[in-house]
Amino acid sequence: MVLLSAPAHALPVAEVVAGLGSDAAEGLNPAEAQRRLVAFGPNSLTNRGGKPAWLKFLLQFNNPLLITLLVVGAVKALLGHPRDALVIWSVTVINAVIGFVQESKAESAIAALARAVRTEVEVVRGGVRQRLPSELLVVGDLVRLEAGARVPADLRLVVGRNLHTDESALTGESVPVGKGSTSVEASAPLAERIGMAYAGSYVTSGQGMGLVVACGDATEVGRISTSLQDQVDLTTPLTRKFGRFSRTLLQVILVMASLTFLVGLARGRGADEMFDGAVALAVGAIPEELPAIVTITLAIGVHRMARRRAIIRKLPAVEALGSTTVICSDKTGTLTQNRMTVQHLYAGAELSAIEDLWPGEATGSAPGSVNVALQETLLAGLLCNDARPSSREGLLVGDPTETALLVAAKEAGIDRQGALDRHPRRDAIPFESEQQFMATLHGSERILLKGSVEVVLGRCSRQLDGEGQPQPLDRRAIEAAVAAMAARGERVLAFAIGQAHPTQQRLEHHHVAADLDFLGLQGMLDPPRPEAILAVAACQAAGITVKMITGDHVETARAIAREMGIGGAEVAAIDGRQLEAMAADGIAELVDRVDVFARVAPAQKLQLVQALQANGEVVAMTGDGVNDAPALKQADIGIAMGAGGTEVAREAADMLLTDDNFATIEAAVEEGRTVYLNLRKTLAFVLPVNGGASMTILLGAVLGTPLPVTALQVLWLNMICSLTMSIALAFEPIVPGLMQQPPRPPNQPLLTGGLIRRVLVVSLFNWALIFGLFFWSERRSGDLSLARTMAVQGLVLAHLVYLVSISQLRRGLLALPSLGWRALAQAPAVPLGIAGTITVQWIFSQTEWMNRFFDTAPLDSGDLLICALPMLLMLPVAWLGERLDPTSRST
């Protein structure tokens, strides 16, 4: 029976051993381990599976417009119009296939999490060491850890010697965490649980032994996996708006179709005839081409973003990023370089920035202008150090803090190998988290000490001045320097030197207990990416709020935020413990006012994203660690690091940054806004065609006249002609000044009042145009097919003018010849769309096989000239439509 009276990190080792029924030296009995494996199952994450492929495909049709189209197609087939039905069904199936392919990898994050924790481990059972697959571990097993190993389960450490683990993917902590067997408070955040090693983290240095206290889904990473599976798959702003638009449009169409049927019956026309008319109105009113246009527009946005190093995994995420109002960014590796560097040094009573000391390149020897205490501080950082150069040129191996010390010494011109030759190491006391220092004994009769400021100062009685002479220890000045570094978010290490006996070969703790000379301080941090600072400023200029959510310390996070320009001069920060004590409504009220959330647990990141969404924000979450995965999936758009991020985060995200650069987000936001703008232009172009056609059919029913256009001809207008012209709008380039505009309000409907007025005006013109040309031609020639052909061609030619009026090409044409040709070169899609439309329309009316299929008639030159006259009439209509839609003027 496995029974612990409190969380493992809060209990002494002896109580954990007793509660687990294990042994701190010999581990579990092999028979008991086998029994627990059978009883509790393997150490692996449960993949609960997703919906079957056939169900995922069918769910692509879960859209009111598509369902209506399927029903309309079935009715047309039953009424003996298989050609109409085939075209309608083809449109819906093609859209379903595209959606199915785009979403097919949505559940792969769980498999990535499972792969992240599978490894071979060394375990002690019955006093015998053996290697086993991590899946065979059970609670109570005694596991051995060493540098380079991946932790296979959540372990309560029994012993650790110089043991450090990299938990950055789980906690956001940029520095490897020192580990030991010490227990902490039950309420301690995950990043401060010294006596625990968590599944999925890595051992960076040292050795240790730990007892398994949680396996599989019960581990911290397992809980993240469970939260990923339990989350509701949220829609994006675009899909929400199209859902509302579809429902509203469907209601209007059903009312109009019913009205057509009832009015026709009232005028004495047959039920079969009017039912066919109602179906024709539904086909004419439903924008069958719109799903295809939206998909193509989003795909073009995906391609453009890929060229700017942003890879989109889900199409609607393109627009979602463009409407983002808040970006929640992880700190480590996203805003910062994930590389510790020394920023400031204090020695000889002087505090200096490292770039001010050596602004040029290293000279190969320590510069004479630097004071002696400073030289000794840098030399101590090099010698009292276990990091080393890698076999790969230019790389260093070891703890990031120690590699930063090597880099600082190298920048000062100190040759590492020469220093090691002059001061060969004889012995060392390795760093332990409990003692907070490391010490080394050298053949040059010196003892060096490196560690926390409190520990080192407590062992010093003097300090070296700039000339290398001992002086009384000025603790107040040293503590002031420490405070200045800490205020910048730097991690501060202190260095001291002592005298060794010439024949001394061993270094014991009493040799560094007292009477040392203080040398100096080195302050280091994970610096911000310079390009990320500019990107944050650009996002803020675009009206987007940037918030930092990290597992790092509050002061470190606040200092980085201040340097990044997040939150202004006074950065509002809060830590995870304060959040834990708050109710959900309190978090929702707080989240808008706070800039930095530090020491945050994975579940709290998720809560913060949900709180922002509850406040009406469109949230983008960036991150690269396992701990970011649930929040990435919950956010309206999750942005993961494609190169340096974990596979778990990449699989949970909607978008990947291939250069791991926050600055790429600015480019992606700009592209996202452009996509939305182009989609809006598409709506303004497409909907009047459907509006004019449906109004024409309704009026025909009221007047009792033949239909000016048939249902199949309306399908041609929607799927071929409108698609050929409107797809050109998807290629429209970025509008100048787009990133100086604020984000759209999250609750702004897809169809604004201005856009609705514009659509109505152009729809009325289309209705008058179709009716006018149809009746004029029908009375002149008596040929119904010819009259319908002229109505279709006149509508298409007028819409070529309308296309130019809402595209960026209009501005260039108004500026001819100085800027016009440049505009044509920058936006060639619209001229190509016009040429393509003219070509297909010539085929539509002038080829015999198309005449038979669509019941059209060839036009002579006089007919074509009459059809071209509405192009002139469209000019004032387009101008009026723009005046009625103020939001379009900025485009």
Buried (B, 14 or more C-beta within 10 A) or exposed (E): EEEBEEBBBBBEBEBBBBBBBBBBEEBBBEEBBBEBBEEBBBBBBBEEEBEEEEEBBEBBBEBBBBBBBBEBBEBBBEBEBEBBBEBBBEBBBEBBEBBBEBBEEBBBBBBBBBEBBBBEBBBBBBEEEEEBBBBBBBBBBBBBBEBEBBBBBBBBBBBBBBBBBBBBBBBBBBBBBBBBBBBBEEEBBBBBBBBBBBBBBBBBBBBBBBBBBBBBBBBBBBBBBBBBBEBEEEBBBBBBBBBEBBEBBBEEBBEBBEBBBEBBBEEEBEEEEBBBBBBBBBBBBBBBBBBBBBBBBBBBBBEBBBEBBBBBBBBBBBBBBBBBBBBBBBBBBBBBBBEBBBBBBBBBBBBBEBEEBBEEEBEEEBBEEBBBBBBBBBBBBBBBBBBEBEEEEEEBBBBBBBBBBBBBBBBBBBBBEEBEEEBEBBBBBBBBBEBBBBBBBBBEBBBBBBBBBEBBBEBBEBBBBBEEEEBEBBEEEBEEBBEBBBEBBBBBBBBBBBEBEEEBEEBEEEBBEEEBBBBBBBBBBBBBBEBBBBBBBBBBEBBBBBBBBBBBBBBBBBBBBBBBBBBEEEBBBBBBBBBBEBEEEEBBEBBEEBBBBBBBBBBBBBBBBBBBBEBEBBBBBBBBBBBBBBBBBBBBBBBBBBEEBBBBBBBBBBBBBBBBBBBBBBBBBBBBBBBBBBBBBBBBBBBBBBBBBBBBBBBBBBEEBEBBBBBBBBBBBBBBBBBBBBBBBBBBEBBEEBBEEEBBEBEEEBBBEBBBBBBBBBBBBBBBBBBBBBBBBBEEBEEBBBBBBBBBBBBBBBBBBBBBBBBBBBEBBEEEEEBBEEBBEBBEBBBBBBEBBEEBBBEBBBEEEBBEEBBBBBBEEEBBEBBBEBBEBBBEBBEBBBBBBEBBEEB
